[in-house]
Amino acid sequence: MPLNLQHKRLGDVRERVLRAKAVTPQLVIDVLTVAGVAPGSLARSAGGKAWLLAAIGAAMAVPIGLLPVAVFAVADRGDMVFRVPWRTIGLLAVVLPALAAAVALGGSALAQRLRPVRVSTAVFE
């Protein structure tokens, strides 16, 4: 691959990273508010983001947390029996993300009632 093409690709990657860093949550809220999105939609968006973050965290935490226990159960070769705690996994995988979404949705809705989102610092080029 020619050196010039590699530099062009690195430049494209750098540009994409800088663009991604420039998009902040406040910018997203400002853009949606200017576009006329209802406050309920912003609250649902906050709830959806909280659910997604908690679900991904639970999906990563459960196998990583069970792995050492399974390794010790196999390595013990004794009376240690490895039993999967399905109730706890269910709580982590289902209830915790739902609770996080409900708290974020309720908190966002309450915050928007107490202090509505207004875009007064919009800059147009």
N, C-alpha and C positions, 0 to 999 in steps of 0.2 A: 504494500500500500504506500503510495507516495506520501512524503512528509507533509506536503501542503494539505492533502485531504485529511490527515490526522488532526492537524491544527484546526481545520474548519469544523470537524466533528466535536473537538474539545470546546471550541467557541460556542457551538450550538448547545452543548450540554451546560456550559456555564450560564448561557443566556436563559435556558429553561429553569435552572436552579434559582437564579436571581428573580425571575418572574414568579416562581412559586413562593419565594420568601416575601415578596412584595404583597401577596394576598394575605391579609390579616383578618381575623374574625370580625373586627370592627369595620373593616372595609367591606366585607360581605354584607354585614347588617346595613351599612350606609347605602350600598348599591340597591339592596332589596327594598329599603325604605323609599328611596328615590323612585324606584320602579312602581311603587304603590302596593306593595305586598301587605296584606292584613297582619295585624299584630298576632293573631292566632297562628298564622303560618310561621312566623318567626319562633313562636313558642314550640310548635310541633317540630320545627327544624332543630331546636336545641334539644328536645327530647329524643329525636332520632339520632343525633350525634352522640348523646350520652349513652343510649342503648347500644349503638355500634361499638363505642369504645369499651364499654363494660363486657359486651359479648366477646369481642376479640381478646380482651384480657383474660376472661374466664376460659376461653378455648385454648389459650396458651398456658395458663396456670395449672389447669387440671392435669394434663399429661406430664408436665414438668414436676408437679408435686407428687404424682403417683410413681414416677420413675424410680426414685431412690428406694421407696418402700418395696417395690417389685424386685429390684436388684437384691436387696437384703433378704427378702423372702426366698428367692431362688438360691442365693449363696449360703443361707443358713443350713439347709438340708436337715433341719430338725422338725420340731413340732410347729414352727411358725407357718401359719396359713395366710396367704394373701387374699383378702376379701375386698372387693371394690365397694367403696361407700357410695352406693347409688343415690341415696337421699341427699347427701352432701353435694355430690356432683350435680344433681338436679337443682338444688338451691343455687349453686354457683352459676350454672349455665342458663337457668330460666328466670328464677326469682330475682337475683341480683341485678341483671340488666333491666328487667322490667321496673324494679324499684328505682334504679338510677334514672331511667327515662321519665318515670312519674315525677320524681323530685325535680329534675331539670325542667320539665314541661310546666309544672306548677310554679316553680321559682321564676321562670321566665315570664309566665303570664302575670304573676303578681308584680314583678318588677316593671313590666310594661304598663300595668294599671297605675302604679304609684308614680312612675316617671316615664312617660311615653317617649319613644325614640323619635328624635327630630334631627334632621340633617341641616345644620346651619353653617357648617364650615366647608361646604362643598366648593371645590375649586374646579373651574372649567377652563380648559386651555383653548 
